[in-house]
Amino acid sequence: APLSLSFLFYLWLADDVRKNFLTGYMYGLGMFGFGVFWLRISIDQFGNVGTLFAISITLCFIFFLALFPAFAGFLAARYGPHAPVKRLLLFMPAVWVGIEWVRHWLFTGFPWLTIGYGQIDNLLGSYAPVGGVLFVSYATTLIAAAIVLLMFHFRARMTALLTICGIVVGGLFFARMDWNEPAGEAFRVSLVQGNVDQVDKWKSEMRQPTLDLYANLTRMNWDSRLVVWPETAVPAFYHSLRNKFLAPIAREARENG
């Protein structure tokens, strides 16, 4: 992610508003095109709208999402300072993270593919307990900006190196901290997985066998204090099974502690 963004930030050093908007839009098409193209499968198979329409909906969604990095490119050209250090280290990271923040809530929000999520398993992920995913995004964009300075602006190389070193040292510091502690005594938890094939999951004739499967697997684990089912374990709406299935098994769970 830092290398990808550094290439984009380098292109955004131009003062051409139209060019920066287009490069941001192309970046967005690649980012969201690869990132959410699989939605067409869900829309097609479970929305029952047809393959062609599902692809069309997904493409329209991608074309819309690409406007967010495009707008960031527009802001970089329209309002960014001319000095490379200020533009790269101060303005572009703030603009990128600001646009991600807007994307998190605008029109109900779509926080998927926030740059910081990709860093959760490396050193930058240690910033997450401090300021959430957007803080990780900010650290990632700062490294991207510093890479551009390091490669193309000789006079600012020391500033770039200090920026990268500061982020690394900060990451090492936060990684050594304990962010949580036990609360109360440990207790037993069971994770129940019915492993119902996606091809069969939503068939009407599979509903009752699926309910029976999860009920039986749950009853095998009444010695646990907590039993967890996977997402959409029950292939039906809540109201249709509330009285016949969910309420009885909830009552049985309470009786078993």
Backbone bond lengths (Angstrom), bond angles and torsions (degrees), N, CA, C in turn:
res aa  C-N    CA-C-N  psi(-1)  N-CA   C-N-CA  omega(-1)  CA-C   N-CA-C  phi
1 A - - - 1.461 - - 1.537 112.88 -
2 P 1.339 119.39 -45.09 1.475 117.96 177.93 1.529 112.76 -60.56
3 L 1.331 117.65 -39.32 1.468 120.22 179.92 1.525 110.80 -67.37
4 S 1.316 115.75 -42.20 1.466 120.29 178.23 1.521 111.06 -60.60
5 L 1.323 116.39 -46.83 1.465 120.47 -179.56 1.526 112.08 -68.54
6 S 1.331 117.01 -32.87 1.466 119.08 179.79 1.521 110.56 -63.60
7 F 1.322 116.94 -37.82 1.465 120.00 176.52 1.520 110.54 -64.36
8 L 1.331 116.68 -42.37 1.459 120.72 178.33 1.524 111.21 -64.55
9 F 1.331 116.83 -44.68 1.473 120.56 -179.89 1.526 111.45 -62.97
10 Y 1.324 116.05 -35.61 1.468 119.49 177.33 1.528 110.22 -61.72
11 L 1.330 116.71 -43.03 1.462 120.36 177.80 1.523 111.32 -65.54
12 W 1.315 115.90 -31.82 1.470 120.10 -178.11 1.527 113.47 -78.68
13 L 1.321 118.07 0.10 1.461 119.67 174.69 1.527 111.35 -70.05
14 A 1.332 116.10 -15.81 1.461 120.11 176.33 1.529 109.66 -69.04
15 D 1.319 116.04 152.41 1.461 121.31 179.32 1.532 111.92 -95.80
16 D 1.326 116.18 11.09 1.460 121.23 -178.78 1.530 109.32 -83.80
17 V 1.333 117.06 108.77 1.468 121.67 -176.35 1.526 110.80 -61.05
18 R 1.316 116.22 -45.92 1.465 120.20 -177.66 1.529 110.89 -64.15
19 K 1.330 115.99 -44.41 1.461 120.04 -179.30 1.525 111.28 -62.80
20 N 1.322 117.13 -44.64 1.462 120.56 -179.88 1.520 111.66 -65.32
21 F 1.328 116.67 -37.60 1.464 119.86 176.82 1.528 110.06 -62.24
22 L 1.335 116.70 -43.49 1.467 120.24 -177.67 1.527 111.80 -69.60
23 T 1.331 117.14 -41.69 1.470 118.35 178.87 1.523 110.57 -65.67
24 G 1.333 116.93 -37.89 1.455 119.83 175.22 1.512 111.74 -64.11
25 Y 1.333 115.67 -38.02 1.469 119.37 179.76 1.527 110.94 -67.87
26 M 1.324 116.82 -41.52 1.462 120.28 177.75 1.527 110.96 -63.98
27 Y 1.322 115.90 -40.66 1.467 119.88 176.04 1.530 109.96 -60.18
28 G 1.337 115.98 -43.59 1.459 120.56 179.32 1.512 112.51 -63.70
29 L 1.349 117.47 -38.31 1.464 120.23 178.01 1.527 111.03 -62.46
30 G 1.333 115.55 -40.74 1.463 118.22 177.83 1.511 112.23 -68.72
31 M 1.313 115.60 -44.01 1.470 121.39 -177.28 1.528 111.49 -63.40
32 F 1.329 116.74 -52.55 1.452 119.96 -177.20 1.526 111.94 -82.90
33 G 1.331 116.84 -27.06 1.460 119.01 176.75 1.518 111.82 -60.91
34 F 1.328 115.93 -44.92 1.459 119.88 176.99 1.523 111.70 -77.42
35 G 1.324 116.15 -28.24 1.463 119.62 -172.02 1.511 115.76 -82.43
36 V 1.347 117.64 -31.16 1.471 118.77 -175.47 1.526 112.81 -125.65
37 F 1.334 117.52 12.16 1.477 118.48 -178.15 1.519 112.33 -61.02
38 W 1.335 116.60 -26.77 1.474 120.70 -177.13 1.530 111.98 -68.46
39 L 1.327 118.37 -13.19 1.463 119.92 178.50 1.528 111.81 -59.79
40 R 1.325 116.55 -26.70 1.462 119.47 179.47 1.526 111.15 -59.62
41 I 1.346 116.14 -30.38 1.469 119.69 -179.84 1.521 109.72 -67.89
42 S 1.325 116.49 -47.24 1.463 120.29 179.41 1.530 111.04 -62.92
43 I 1.341 116.02 -43.61 1.464 119.87 -178.78 1.524 110.43 -64.76
44 D 1.319 116.43 -39.08 1.467 120.97 -177.57 1.527 111.33 -72.71
45 Q 1.331 116.46 -53.69 1.464 120.40 -172.84 1.519 113.11 -73.74
46 F 1.334 116.85 -38.60 1.464 119.39 -173.42 1.527 112.61 -107.39
47 G 1.333 117.00 -14.58 1.454 120.04 176.00 1.515 112.52 -93.75
48 N 1.362 115.36 -17.15 1.464 121.33 176.76 1.530 112.57 55.42
49 V 1.336 116.15 44.32 1.466 119.58 -179.88 1.528 112.03 -107.64
50 G 1.338 117.23 -2.67 1.449 120.16 -177.91 1.518 111.83 95.58
51 T 1.332 115.38 146.76 1.465 120.82 -174.09 1.528 112.12 -62.86
52 L 1.327 117.56 -45.99 1.461 120.70 -176.58 1.521 111.35 -62.80
53 F 1.325 116.69 -44.07 1.462 119.86 179.76 1.525 110.96 -67.63
54 A 1.341 117.18 -37.13 1.470 121.02 178.19 1.524 110.89 -62.55
55 I 1.331 116.49 -41.95 1.467 120.50 177.77 1.524 110.19 -64.67
56 S 1.333 116.69 -40.51 1.463 121.10 -179.64 1.524 111.14 -63.70
57 I 1.327 116.76 -44.17 1.465 120.96 178.53 1.527 110.45 -60.80
58 T 1.337 115.58 -45.29 1.466 120.18 -178.55 1.526 111.12 -63.78
59 L 1.327 117.29 -41.90 1.464 120.63 178.71 1.523 111.03 -63.42
60 C 1.318 117.25 -42.70 1.467 120.34 177.85 1.527 110.83 -60.98
61 F 1.335 115.76 -39.21 1.462 120.36 178.68 1.522 110.61 -64.13
62 I 1.333 116.78 -42.52 1.469 121.63 179.17 1.526 110.35 -64.80
63 F 1.344 116.29 -43.58 1.469 120.37 179.11 1.532 110.98 -60.81
64 F 1.321 116.13 -35.38 1.465 119.86 178.22 1.522 111.59 -71.76
65 L 1.335 117.22 -47.14 1.461 120.64 -177.64 1.523 112.04 -62.22
66 A 1.326 116.86 -31.59 1.462 120.27 -179.56 1.525 112.37 -64.91
67 L 1.330 116.80 -16.07 1.465 120.33 178.35 1.527 112.05 -67.06
68 F 1.331 117.80 -24.58 1.466 119.85 -177.61 1.533 111.65 -67.34
69 P 1.340 120.17 -54.67 1.474 117.84 175.17 1.528 112.31 -65.44
70 A 1.335 117.56 -27.55 1.466 119.48 176.41 1.526 110.31 -63.78
71 F 1.319 116.77 -41.67 1.467 120.53 179.36 1.526 110.50 -67.41
72 A 1.331 116.85 -34.47 1.465 119.39 175.34 1.521 110.60 -61.87
73 G 1.338 116.76 -40.98 1.459 120.34 176.69 1.513 112.31 -64.26
74 F 1.321 116.23 -38.68 1.463 120.60 176.24 1.529 111.02 -60.26
75 L 1.332 116.67 -46.03 1.463 120.65 -179.30 1.525 111.30 -64.59
76 A 1.346 116.42 -37.26 1.460 120.11 179.73 1.521 111.28 -61.65
77 A 1.330 116.26 -39.55 1.466 119.98 -179.26 1.520 112.14 -79.92
78 R 1.315 116.10 -36.53 1.470 120.05 -173.17 1.529 112.53 -78.87
79 Y 1.330 116.60 -39.07 1.462 119.85 -172.06 1.527 114.05 -122.32
80 G 1.330 118.17 -5.12 1.459 119.86 -177.71 1.512 113.31 -69.82
81 P 1.330 118.23 142.17 1.469 120.93 176.97 1.527 110.85 -64.96
82 H 1.311 117.18 155.02 1.465 121.22 -176.95 1.527 111.96 -77.92
83 A 1.315 118.22 -30.54 1.463 120.50 -179.46 1.528 109.68 -64.04
84 P 1.350 118.61 125.71 1.461 121.08 -175.11 1.526 113.90 -57.43
85 V 1.336 117.89 -40.87 1.470 119.81 -177.60 1.524 110.36 -63.81
86 K 1.331 116.37 -48.22 1.466 119.84 -179.93 1.521 111.09 -64.79
87 R 1.318 115.63 -40.31 1.458 119.72 -177.02 1.525 111.37 -67.24
88 L 1.319 115.77 -42.78 1.466 119.76 -175.18 1.531 112.18 -81.16
89 L 1.316 117.47 -46.61 1.458 119.47 -172.79 1.533 113.25 -86.79
90 L 1.300 117.45 -27.56 1.461 119.90 -176.24 1.524 112.69 -103.50
91 F 1.331 116.58 -45.37 1.463 119.32 -169.45 1.529 112.82 -87.90
92 M 1.339 117.81 -53.25 1.465 119.68 -172.92 1.524 113.87 -62.99
93 P 1.341 119.88 -44.88 1.466 118.30 176.67 1.527 112.60 -60.30
94 A 1.338 116.15 -40.53 1.464 119.50 179.95 1.520 111.04 -65.18
95 V 1.332 117.20 -40.89 1.459 121.18 179.17 1.524 110.67 -65.00
96 W 1.336 116.46 -46.57 1.466 119.83 -178.93 1.527 111.21 -59.71
97 V 1.321 116.99 -48.79 1.465 120.51 -178.62 1.532 110.14 -68.24
98 G 1.312 117.15 -35.41 1.459 119.67 176.89 1.520 111.93 -62.05
99 I 1.331 116.67 -41.11 1.468 120.79 178.40 1.531 110.13 -67.81
100 E 1.334 117.09 -38.25 1.469 119.05 175.73 1.523 110.68 -61.91
101 W 1.317 116.43 -40.69 1.468 120.33 178.64 1.527 111.06 -61.43
102 V 1.315 116.72 -43.13 1.465 120.72 177.62 1.527 110.02 -62.08
103 R 1.323 116.70 -42.45 1.470 120.53 179.78 1.521 111.54 -63.80
104 H 1.326 118.13 -24.44 1.462 121.17 -179.72 1.524 112.67 -68.02
105 W 1.338 117.81 -24.40 1.469 118.27 -175.08 1.518 114.81 -129.13
106 L 1.334 119.33 -19.18 1.460 121.01 -176.65 1.531 111.22 -65.21
107 F 1.323 117.60 134.02 1.470 123.30 -177.71 1.533 110.98 54.30
108 T 1.296 116.79 46.41 1.480 128.34 -177.37 1.527 111.90 79.48
109 G 1.329 118.81 -16.24 1.460 121.20 173.29 1.514 114.37 95.23
110 F 1.345 114.77 146.69 1.461 122.16 174.51 1.526 107.66 -145.70
111 P 1.335 117.16 85.09 1.468 120.18 -173.97 1.527 114.66 -84.04
112 W 1.339 117.66 3.09 1.468 119.09 178.38 1.526 110.59 -60.91
113 L 1.339 115.86 151.69 1.462 123.57 175.57 1.520 113.22 62.80
114 T 1.317 117.10 23.83 1.459 119.64 167.46 1.527 108.11 -61.90
115 I 1.322 117.03 133.47 1.469 121.66 -171.52 1.529 111.64 -54.06
116 G 1.331 117.10 -36.82 1.458 120.26 -176.73 1.518 114.24 -63.01
117 Y 1.335 118.07 -27.15 1.468 119.83 -178.68 1.530 111.87 -61.65
118 G 1.325 116.05 -31.81 1.464 119.45 -178.18 1.514 113.55 -71.13
119 Q 1.331 118.29 -9.92 1.467 121.93 -175.24 1.523 113.06 -104.24
120 I 1.320 117.31 7.45 1.461 119.96 -169.60 1.535 112.66 -65.60
121 D 1.348 117.14 -23.94 1.465 119.72 -177.19 1.523 112.67 -100.15
122 N 1.315 117.97 10.09 1.472 118.98 175.62 1.522 109.94 -124.19
123 L 1.308 116.65 -168.99 1.465 121.53 -172.91 1.527 112.30 -60.20
124 L 1.323 117.70 -35.67 1.461 120.15 -178.79 1.524 111.64 -65.76
125 G 1.321 116.91 -23.42 1.459 119.94 178.76 1.513 113.32 -63.39
126 S 1.332 117.13 -19.68 1.464 119.85 -179.86 1.532 112.02 -71.05
127 Y 1.335 117.42 -10.67 1.465 120.42 174.90 1.532 112.12 -79.36
128 A 1.326 116.96 -14.06 1.468 120.32 -175.17 1.529 113.45 -60.17
129 P 1.353 120.32 -43.67 1.467 118.99 179.42 1.525 113.33 -64.11
130 V 1.340 116.42 -19.83 1.459 119.75 -176.68 1.530 111.41 -82.47
131 G 1.324 115.92 -45.43 1.464 118.94 -174.59 1.504 115.10 -142.68
132 G 1.323 117.85 17.80 1.449 120.14 177.70 1.519 113.19 75.52
133 V 1.323 114.88 -171.35 1.463 120.00 -174.11 1.526 112.10 -66.11
134 L 1.324 118.29 -30.66 1.464 119.75 -179.37 1.526 111.62 -69.17
135 F 1.321 116.90 -31.03 1.458 119.99 175.69 1.527 110.19 -68.78
136 V 1.325 116.21 -36.81 1.472 120.08 175.07 1.528 109.31 -65.19
137 S 1.324 117.02 -40.84 1.466 120.77 176.35 1.525 110.77 -59.24
138 Y 1.329 115.81 -41.50 1.460 119.89 -178.74 1.530 110.86 -63.93
139 A 1.331 116.69 -43.42 1.465 119.74 177.66 1.528 110.85 -63.20
140 T 1.325 116.76 -37.71 1.463 121.28 179.71 1.527 111.13 -66.01
141 T 1.327 116.31 -43.91 1.463 119.57 -179.50 1.525 111.87 -69.89
142 L 1.323 117.41 -31.52 1.466 119.78 175.94 1.528 110.60 -64.36
143 I 1.320 116.81 -41.88 1.468 119.59 177.27 1.526 110.10 -63.67
144 A 1.340 116.77 -41.70 1.465 120.23 178.24 1.525 110.95 -59.79
145 A 1.323 116.61 -44.51 1.465 120.40 179.20 1.520 111.29 -64.97
146 A 1.328 116.38 -39.80 1.470 120.04 -179.71 1.522 111.10 -66.28
147 I 1.328 117.50 -33.50 1.466 120.60 177.71 1.523 110.50 -62.59
148 V 1.332 116.72 -41.21 1.468 120.25 178.24 1.524 110.43 -62.48
149 L 1.320 116.97 -44.67 1.467 120.20 177.43 1.522 110.78 -61.32
150 L 1.292 116.48 -42.43 1.461 121.94 -177.95 1.522 111.57 -62.22
151 M 1.333 116.61 -36.74 1.458 121.00 -174.53 1.536 113.36 -86.61
152 F 1.323 117.33 -32.22 1.466 118.65 -167.58 1.531 115.13 -124.80
153 H 1.325 117.70 -5.95 1.463 118.84 -178.86 1.531 108.77 -130.83
154 F 1.322 114.92 94.21 1.456 120.92 -171.81 1.527 112.00 -59.34
155 R 1.328 117.41 -42.04 1.462 120.58 -175.85 1.532 112.78 -65.88
156 A 1.323 115.72 -21.94 1.464 119.07 -176.89 1.530 112.32 -102.86
157 R 1.322 116.93 11.52 1.457 118.78 -175.80 1.520 112.83 -65.37
158 M 1.312 117.73 -36.45 1.458 119.82 178.84 1.527 110.04 -64.62
159 T 1.332 116.73 -41.28 1.470 120.59 176.76 1.523 110.33 -61.65
160 A 1.328 116.10 -41.66 1.461 120.36 179.57 1.527 111.11 -63.55
161 L 1.335 115.96 -44.97 1.464 119.85 179.94 1.527 111.49 -63.24
162 L 1.332 116.57 -42.31 1.459 120.43 179.04 1.526 110.97 -64.01
163 T 1.324 116.42 -36.57 1.466 120.13 177.82 1.518 110.70 -63.92
164 I 1.331 116.86 -48.82 1.467 120.75 -179.68 1.527 110.76 -63.01
165 C 1.329 116.15 -44.43 1.471 119.96 179.43 1.527 110.85 -63.11
166 G 1.333 116.96 -40.75 1.459 120.06 178.91 1.519 112.22 -61.67
167 I 1.338 116.89 -41.43 1.467 120.61 179.10 1.522 110.54 -66.91
168 V 1.333 116.56 -40.76 1.468 120.19 178.97 1.522 110.89 -64.90
169 V 1.328 116.74 -45.92 1.475 120.59 179.25 1.525 110.33 -62.31
170 G 1.328 116.73 -43.01 1.464 120.27 176.96 1.516 111.69 -60.64
171 G 1.340 116.11 -41.58 1.458 119.88 178.00 1.516 112.24 -63.34
172 L 1.340 116.88 -41.06 1.470 120.97 177.74 1.525 110.91 -64.75
173 F 1.317 116.45 -38.86 1.461 120.79 179.91 1.527 110.75 -64.87
174 F 1.324 116.84 -48.77 1.461 119.87 -178.28 1.534 111.59 -68.91
175 A 1.335 116.81 -29.72 1.460 120.06 -179.88 1.530 112.03 -66.77
176 R 1.326 116.99 -24.77 1.463 121.25 -178.70 1.530 112.76 -85.28
177 M 1.316 117.03 -6.98 1.453 120.15 -176.39 1.527 111.15 -89.33
178 D 1.320 115.99 145.61 1.463 122.06 174.46 1.525 108.74 -92.78
179 W 1.327 115.43 116.15 1.458 120.39 -173.83 1.526 112.67 -95.87
180 N 1.311 117.43 -5.12 1.466 118.77 178.39 1.517 109.50 -144.71
181 E 1.315 115.23 165.13 1.462 120.95 179.73 1.524 108.57 -148.32
182 P 1.318 118.01 155.01 1.466 120.28 -179.63 1.522 111.45 -61.94
183 A 1.322 115.68 143.05 1.461 122.06 176.05 1.530 107.70 -124.69
184 G 1.305 116.23 102.52 1.459 120.18 -178.33 1.517 111.79 84.77
185 E 1.320 115.51 -175.42 1.462 121.43 -178.33 1.537 110.66 -77.59
186 A 1.318 115.39 150.35 1.465 120.22 176.06 1.526 109.72 -68.11
187 F 1.323 117.00 149.16 1.463 120.10 176.59 1.527 109.94 -139.38
188 R 1.311 115.07 163.88 1.458 122.15 -173.80 1.535 110.70 -82.62
189 V 1.341 115.68 134.93 1.462 122.75 177.97 1.524 108.87 -126.30
190 S 1.320 117.10 139.30 1.462 121.94 175.86 1.523 109.87 -119.19
191 L 1.321 115.83 132.45 1.458 122.23 174.66 1.522 108.24 -102.47
192 V 1.315 116.87 118.45 1.464 121.93 -176.25 1.522 109.30 -102.39
193 Q 1.322 117.46 127.40 1.468 121.88 -179.69 1.525 108.73 -129.66
194 G 1.330 115.27 111.15 1.456 120.27 -178.21 1.512 114.11 -73.57
195 N 1.340 117.32 -22.68 1.460 122.20 176.63 1.529 111.95 57.28
196 V 1.337 115.98 43.86 1.464 120.72 176.95 1.521 108.49 -82.52
197 D 1.322 116.87 128.77 1.459 121.06 -176.56 1.527 110.93 -61.60
198 Q 1.337 116.58 139.92 1.463 120.99 -179.63 1.528 112.12 -59.15
199 V 1.322 115.95 -31.54 1.468 119.78 -179.73 1.519 110.85 -64.55
200 D 1.347 116.30 -33.40 1.468 120.66 -175.97 1.524 113.35 -99.84
201 K 1.325 117.18 -14.50 1.461 121.08 -166.36 1.527 113.74 -56.50
202 W 1.324 116.92 -41.21 1.463 119.60 -172.28 1.527 113.19 -99.72
203 K 1.324 117.80 8.56 1.464 120.37 176.10 1.528 109.37 -71.92
204 S 1.318 116.02 138.01 1.473 120.10 -176.77 1.516 112.19 -61.17
205 E 1.348 116.16 -35.17 1.468 118.51 -179.21 1.524 113.03 -72.86
206 M 1.364 117.04 -11.30 1.460 120.73 179.23 1.524 112.39 -95.05
207 R 1.332 117.48 -5.62 1.461 119.37 -175.04 1.525 111.79 -63.13
208 Q 1.315 117.28 -53.64 1.460 119.90 -177.33 1.524 112.46 -64.82
209 P 1.358 119.06 -45.45 1.475 118.16 175.20 1.525 113.48 -57.05
210 T 1.341 116.90 -35.27 1.466 120.55 178.20 1.520 111.34 -67.89
211 L 1.344 115.93 -42.97 1.466 119.86 177.82 1.523 110.94 -62.87
212 D 1.317 116.31 -42.74 1.469 120.25 178.99 1.524 110.68 -63.44
213 L 1.340 115.81 -39.70 1.465 120.22 -179.81 1.530 111.02 -61.21
214 Y 1.329 117.14 -47.77 1.468 120.15 -178.13 1.527 111.75 -70.29
215 A 1.311 116.52 -34.12 1.468 118.98 176.76 1.517 110.93 -64.19
216 N 1.326 116.24 -45.08 1.471 120.28 -178.85 1.527 111.64 -67.92
217 L 1.324 116.70 -42.11 1.467 119.71 178.71 1.525 111.02 -63.86
218 T 1.321 116.11 -34.89 1.464 120.34 179.11 1.517 110.63 -69.81
219 R 1.321 116.35 -42.72 1.472 119.92 -179.29 1.526 111.59 -63.92
220 M 1.326 117.06 -25.79 1.467 120.66 177.42 1.525 111.62 -71.53
221 N 1.339 117.25 -11.00 1.467 121.23 -174.85 1.517 113.02 -123.35
222 W 1.348 116.32 30.43 1.471 118.33 178.49 1.529 112.45 -68.10
223 D 1.339 117.67 -10.94 1.459 119.16 176.57 1.528 111.84 -77.60
224 S 1.342 116.63 -6.78 1.463 120.94 175.04 1.524 109.68 -89.06
225 R 1.318 115.27 153.31 1.462 119.46 176.17 1.532 111.32 -81.27
226 L 1.321 115.60 -27.97 1.462 120.76 -178.17 1.525 109.21 -135.28
227 V 1.336 116.58 131.71 1.462 122.62 175.18 1.529 107.78 -119.67
228 V 1.318 116.38 126.42 1.466 121.88 -175.26 1.522 110.05 -113.30
229 W 1.333 115.63 128.96 1.463 121.88 174.43 1.523 109.39 -100.03
230 P 1.328 118.58 157.19 1.467 121.13 178.98 1.526 111.97 -77.08
231 E 1.300 114.64 171.96 1.468 121.11 177.41 1.526 110.69 -58.48
232 T 1.310 116.99 137.11 1.477 124.57 -179.24 1.526 112.06 48.45
233 A 1.317 116.00 41.14 1.466 119.17 175.88 1.525 110.43 -61.43
234 V 1.327 116.57 -39.41 1.467 121.89 179.52 1.531 108.66 -92.50
235 P 1.331 119.08 113.96 1.469 121.71 -174.49 1.524 112.55 -83.15
236 A 1.319 117.14 57.60 1.462 121.38 -179.54 1.518 108.92 -163.39
237 F 1.336 116.32 165.74 1.455 120.64 175.42 1.529 110.31 -73.18
238 Y 1.318 114.23 150.21 1.466 120.58 -176.41 1.525 111.97 -56.07
239 H 1.330 117.04 -46.94 1.466 119.48 -173.22 1.527 112.73 -64.93
240 S 1.345 116.77 -27.01 1.461 119.13 -176.63 1.530 112.53 -76.01
241 L 1.344 116.52 -19.32 1.472 120.00 -177.92 1.521 112.50 -121.65
242 R 1.310 117.33 4.20 1.467 121.04 -175.10 1.526 112.07 -57.15
243 N 1.312 117.63 -49.69 1.467 121.07 -174.88 1.525 112.98 -85.22
244 K 1.324 116.71 -35.09 1.468 120.31 -174.33 1.522 113.43 -81.80
245 F 1.320 117.31 -28.92 1.466 119.41 -172.35 1.519 113.58 -128.62
246 L 1.328 117.09 -52.91 1.461 120.32 -171.74 1.525 112.85 -70.77
247 A 1.329 117.08 -44.02 1.466 119.52 179.99 1.527 112.45 -63.75
248 P 1.348 119.17 -45.74 1.476 119.29 178.14 1.520 113.50 -60.96
249 I 1.340 117.23 -42.24 1.477 118.03 -177.59 1.521 110.15 -74.06
250 A 1.333 118.24 -28.10 1.453 120.97 174.56 1.530 110.40 -67.52
251 R 1.324 115.95 -40.66 1.468 120.35 177.62 1.534 110.67 -64.51
252 E 1.312 116.13 -40.57 1.466 120.96 177.77 1.520 110.62 -64.63
253 A 1.325 116.60 -37.29 1.468 120.84 178.09 1.521 111.49 -64.39
254 R 1.329 116.69 -42.48 1.461 120.09 178.57 1.534 111.02 -63.55
255 E 1.325 115.90 -39.35 1.463 119.62 179.97 1.525 112.05 -64.88
256 N 1.332 116.21 -25.41 1.464 121.37 179.16 1.528 112.42 -99.41
257 G 1.308 116.36 10.99 1.474 120.58 174.37 1.502 114.49 75.57
